[in-house]
């Protein structure tokens, strides 16, 4: 059972759900108490948001994914939760070149990575995420508490996770972790 969700662009949630990426790049929401992203929960639902995502924010090869995500958007006032994630660790990246070197692991544009890196103070957080497909989709009512530029939301109730299946096989996820360790290890947090 999980009762917390992390807000992320809907197109990124879709890329995670399809195994096109297994990382999140975070800076922190404008409405958060601190300037830095805080990993408040190591297991959480992926809550797709449509507010800030933009065509220029992702790579050209992911534009079809963006269009498909928009076409399958749930009705107004409804949030659809289909996947949850587990975070085995976190990297705090202090220099831009390593952040750009992980380009093959995600669908954000390099400009988006640069903007996130430079926002407020230089640096960003990279989270490898093991994504799981829930047995069923959960449609919950949108709530004003979920609005705003914040990363985390507490759901009205916990939702079951039993029987979920990982999106990536163990070997594929281990490969993502090895790649991150190779490129980002000097900046790793434990």
N, C-alpha and C positions, 0 to 999 in steps of 0.2 A: 504494500500500500504506500502511496506517495501523495503528499498534500501540498507540495511546492512546485512551482514552475519557473523556468527561466525564459524571459521574453527574448525573441530573436526574429530577425526578418523571416517572413514566411518562405521566401525562396531558399534561404539557408537551411531552414528546418526541412524543406523538401530535399535539398542536396544531402543532408545528413540521413534522411529517411531512405534515400536511394543508394547510400553508400558512396556517393561522389566525394564526400569529405567526411573526416572523423575528427575535426578540430573546431574549436570556437576561438575567435579572436575578440577579446573584450578590452574595453577601456573603463567602463563604468557609466551609468546613466546620469543625466544632468540632475535628476531629482534625488540622487543618492546622498547619503550623509557624508561620505568621504570622497576624495578626488579619485581614489583608486578602486578598481573592481575588487569585491570581496567574494570569495568562494564560500557562500553561506551554507550551501548544501552540496554534498557529493553525489546525490541522486536526485533527479528532478525531471518533471515533464518538460517537453519543448513546447512553448506557447508561441505559435506563429503570430507575428505582427505585420501589419501592412503599412503603417504610418510612415516610417522613414526609408523603407527600401525604395530603390530607384534603379532605373535601367543602367545608368552610368556607374552604379555601385558594384556591378558584377562584370565578369568577363563576357565578351561577346558570345562565346560558345555556351553560356548559361542563359541566354535571353529566352530561348524556348522554354526552359524550366520556369523562368519568371512568368511567362505568359500562361503556362499550364497551371501554375500556382494561383494566379489571379482568376482563371476560369473556374477553378474548383473551390474558390473562397466560400466559406459557409455563409448563410444568410446573416444580415446585420443583427447584432445582438447575441450572436452565437459564437462560441469558441470551440474548435474541434481539436482534441488532443488524441494523437495516435501513437506517439513515440516518446520514450523517456531515455535519459542518458545517465551514465555513471562516469565520474571523473577520477582517474587513477593518480593524477598529479597536475601540477600547474607550472608553467614557465613564465617568469617575468623577464621580458625582453627589453634591454636597455639601449640597444643599438638598432638602427633601421636595417642595415644589410642582412642580418640573420632573419628578420621578419619578412623581408622580400624573398629570401632563399627558399622559404617553405611554400612558395606560390603554387606548386603542383598539388598541394594538399587541400586546396579550397577553391571556391568559385568567386570570391571577392575580387574586384579589380585591384591592381597595384595602387591606384590612386586612393581607393578606400582604405587600404592598409596604411598608406602614408598619412592620410588624414587622421585616422584613429591613433596612429603612433604619435603624431604631433599635438593632438588635442590636449589642452591644458598644460601638461608637462610631457616631455618626450618619454616614450615607453608604452608597452602594452602587455597584456597577458594572453598566453596561448594555452588553451585547455584541450588536451586530447580527450575525446568523449567516446565511450562505448555506447552506441545507440541500440535500443531495443524496440521492436515493433510490438505494440500491445495486441492482445488477442482480439480486442474490439476497439473501435473508436468511441471516444466519450465526447458528447456534445454538452457543453455547459453554458449557462447564460453568462454573457459578458457582464462585468460588474464595474462600477466606477472605481473601485479599489484597484483594479488591474490597469487603469489608465496611467498615463504620464511616462516620462523618460526614466524608468527604473528598470533594473535587471530582474529582480525577484518579486514574485507574487505568491501569497498564500492562498490556496484554493479554498472554497467553501467546505470541501470535504476531501478526504483521501480517496484516491482511485486505485483499484486493484492492478497489480503488475504481474500476478502469477501467470505462468504459461507464455510469457513474452519470449520472442526469439531475437537473437542479435542480428543486426543488419549485416555486419561483416563477420566472416569466419575468424577464428582465433588467429590463424597465421597472418591474415591480412591486417588485423588490428595490431598485432605485434610488429609488423613491418612499419606501420605508421609510427609506433612508439620508438622504434629503432631510428627511423629517419629524424624524428624530433630530437632524440638524444644526440645524434650525430651533429645536427645543425645548431641546436639551442643549448646543449648541455652546459656551456660556460655560464649561462644565465638561469639555470634551473633552480627552482625553489623546492624544498622538501616539505 
